[in-house]
Amino acid sequence: MKPQKTKSAALRIWLLRVIILALAIVGIIVGIKRREVRTVFSKAIRICLECIGLG
């Protein structure tokens, strides 16, 4: 049997999710303002190519 979640536990989980989402959005905006988009994309492409083995 699964333990029952109380309303306060569900509220805390929801609040934590909202805070994490807000921090992620702020991080994305800060990165865009600092003009780091090209750097992030080039690193992501490099990592993906290494993992797949095409590089």
C-alpha positions as CSV (number, residue, x, y, z in Angstrom):
1,M,0.0,0.0,0.0
2,K,1.2,3.5,-0.8
3,P,1.3,6.0,2.0
4,Q,-1.2,8.8,1.7
5,K,0.1,12.2,0.9
6,T,-1.2,15.0,3.1
7,K,-2.2,18.3,1.7
8,S,0.8,20.0,3.3
9,A,3.2,17.5,1.8
10,A,1.6,17.9,-1.7
11,L,1.8,21.7,-1.3
12,R,5.5,21.6,-0.3
13,I,6.3,19.4,-3.4
14,W,4.4,21.8,-5.6
15,L,6.2,24.8,-4.1
16,L,9.6,23.1,-4.6
17,R,8.8,22.4,-8.2
18,V,7.7,26.1,-8.8
19,I,10.9,27.4,-7.1
20,I,13.1,25.1,-9.3
21,L,11.3,26.1,-12.4
22,A,11.7,29.8,-11.5
23,L,15.4,29.3,-10.9
24,A,15.8,27.6,-14.2
25,I,14.0,30.4,-16.0
26,V,16.2,33.0,-14.2
27,G,19.3,31.1,-15.2
28,I,18.3,30.9,-18.8
29,I,17.6,34.7,-18.9
30,V,20.9,35.5,-17.2
31,G,22.7,33.3,-19.8
32,I,21.0,35.1,-22.6
33,K,21.7,38.5,-21.2
34,R,25.4,37.6,-20.9
35,R,25.4,36.4,-24.5
36,E,26.5,32.9,-23.7
37,V,24.0,31.1,-26.0
38,R,26.6,30.4,-28.7
39,T,29.1,29.0,-26.1
40,V,26.4,26.7,-24.6
41,F,25.3,25.4,-28.0
42,S,28.8,24.7,-29.1
43,K,29.6,22.8,-25.9
44,A,26.3,20.9,-26.2
45,I,27.1,19.9,-29.8
46,R,30.6,18.8,-28.8
47,I,29.3,16.7,-26.0
48,C,26.6,15.1,-28.1
49,L,29.0,14.2,-30.9
50,E,31.4,12.6,-28.4
51,C,28.7,10.6,-26.7
52,I,27.3,9.3,-30.0
53,G,30.8,8.7,-31.3
54,L,30.5,10.7,-34.5
55,G,33.3,13.1,-33.6
